[in-house]
Structure formats: structure tokens, C-alpha cells
Amino acid sequence: MVIDQAILDNLTAQAKTSPRLRMNLDLRNSPADNSQRMLNAIEPGTVMPIHRHRTSSETVVCLRGHFEEYFYDDAGNLTDTFDMLPAGLLLNVPAGQWHSLKSLESGTVLLECKDGAYEPLMPEDMLTCISLG
């Protein structure tokens, strides 16, 4: 698959009409893959819980648009902010790190990669649900 502007535009259009203001495109070959690779289109106002992945790191890169990634301590206190722009940082979120993000520009799309098969977040892996819109 070639990821071109048409694919990014289509994903963004879906995100804009989604109640969650985000949409992802699964890039795995099948659900049995032992890795997670996806594009995430995120719009300003999307609500992203502060969460962690206990057994996997997460690699994040901004393909277009602009977003901020946030790190938190175990009490939910903000500890670091990363400004994510195309051709900017490639961020590796360590396993167990509490994190969240905020879309700063309509049309933002990021590439996200994690270890292992998909596992939904459990309640103990979410601190709170906040709106950073």
C-alpha cells in the first residue's frame, strides 16, 4: 500500500465526521500480526484519555498537521510536552509511561506503532478522560 495524500485526506474526512473527532487506518497485514501499525487522523477537540501501555513502547511521528504529546507521572501531573510537526521529532513513548495528546491543527495525521497484538485499554490503564481541545 502506498500512503498518499488521497488516503490522508479520506482519513481526515472520516475523523471530521466521527463523534470522537478521530479515525484510524489499520496498517497490519492481519489481526494476527504481532505488531500494531496505524495511521491516526485527529482533529482539534478530540478527547484523549491519559493512558499507558504497560507491556509496549509506542513510537509516534507526525505525518502532517500539528499536535502535542504529553507525559504524566503516576498522580496525573504533567511532566513533559513534545511539539510534534512533520519532519520533526520521532517520539518513542516508553512502556508504562502515562501519555495523551492534543491536536493543534485540523487535518493532523500521525503514524503510531506498538509491540504485540492489539489489546483494548483496561480501566487501570487510564488515569482520566480530559479534553484538551
C-alpha positions in Angstrom: 0.0 0.0 0.0 1.2 3.5 -0.9 0.1 6.1 1.6 -0.6 9.2 -0.4 -2.5 12.5 0.1 -5.8 10.9 -1.0 -5.6 8.3 1.8 -4.7 11.0 4.3 -7.5 13.3 3.1 -10.0 10.4 3.2 -9.0 9.5 6.8 -9.2 13.2 7.8 -12.7 13.5 6.3 -13.8 10.5 8.3 -12.3 11.9 11.5 -14.1 15.2 11.0 -17.5 13.4 10.9 -16.7 11.0 13.7 -18.3 11.8 17.1 -14.8 11.2 18.6 -13.1 13.5 16.0 -10.5 10.9 15.2 -10.2 7.9 12.9 -7.5 5.3 12.4 -6.4 3.2 9.5 -5.0 -0.2 10.5 -1.8 -1.0 8.6 -1.3 -4.5 9.8 -1.5 -7.4 7.4 -4.0 -9.2 9.6 -5.3 -9.1 13.2 -2.8 -11.9 13.9 0.2 -9.6 13.4 2.5 -9.3 16.4 2.8 -5.5 16.0 0.4 -2.6 15.7 0.9 -0.1 12.9 -1.8 2.5 12.2 -2.4 6.0 11.0 -4.5 8.2 13.3 -6.3 11.3 12.0 -7.0 13.5 14.9 -9.0 16.8 14.9 -8.9 19.6 17.4 -11.3 18.9 20.2 -10.9 15.1 20.3 -10.9 13.8 23.8 -7.9 11.5 24.5 -7.7 9.8 27.9 -4.4 9.9 29.8 -3.3 6.2 29.4 -0.4 3.8 29.3 0.6 0.6 27.6 2.2 -1.5 30.3 3.9 -4.0 28.1 4.7 -2.0 24.9 6.5 1.1 23.9 4.8 3.3 21.4 6.5 5.1 18.5 4.8 8.2 17.2 5.6 10.5 14.3 3.6 13.4 12.8 2.9 13.0 9.1 1.0 16.2 8.6 -0.6 18.9 10.8 0.5 19.6 14.3 -0.1 18.0 17.7 1.4 17.9 21.2 2.2 14.8 23.1 2.1 14.9 26.9 3.8 12.7 29.5 2.4 12.4 33.1 3.5 10.9 36.3 1.5 8.3 38.3 -0.5 11.1 40.0 -1.6 12.6 36.7 0.8 15.6 36.9 2.1 16.9 33.5 5.8 16.1 33.4 6.8 16.8 29.7 5.3 18.3 26.5 6.6 17.4 23.0 5.7 19.6 20.0 5.1 17.2 17.1 5.3 18.5 13.5 6.1 16.9 10.1 9.8 16.3 9.7 10.3 17.0 13.4 10.6 14.6 16.3 10.1 10.8 16.2 8.9 10.1 19.7 9.3 6.8 21.5 6.9 6.5 24.5 8.4 4.0 26.9 6.3 1.1 28.1 4.3 2.1 31.2 4.5 5.9 30.5 1.3 7.8 31.1 0.6 9.9 28.0 -2.0 11.8 26.0 -2.1 14.2 23.1 -3.8 17.2 21.7 -4.5 18.1 18.0 -3.5 21.7 17.3 -4.5 21.7 13.6 -7.3 20.3 11.5 -6.0 17.6 9.2 -3.4 16.2 11.6 -2.4 12.6 10.9 0.2 10.6 12.8 1.8 7.2 12.5 1.7 5.1 15.6 3.5 1.8 16.2 3.3 -0.5 19.2 4.6 -4.0 20.1 2.3 -7.0 20.2 -1.2 -7.7 19.1 -4.0 -5.2 19.8 -5.3 -5.1 23.3 -8.0 -2.7 24.4 -7.1 -0.4 27.2 -8.2 -1.6 30.6 -9.7 0.8 33.3 -6.4 0.6 35.3 -4.5 1.9 32.3 -6.5 5.1 32.1 -6.0 8.0 34.6 -8.8 10.2 33.4 -10.5 11.4 30.3 -9.7 15.1 29.6 -10.5 17.5 26.8 -7.5 19.4 25.5 -9.4 21.0 22.7 
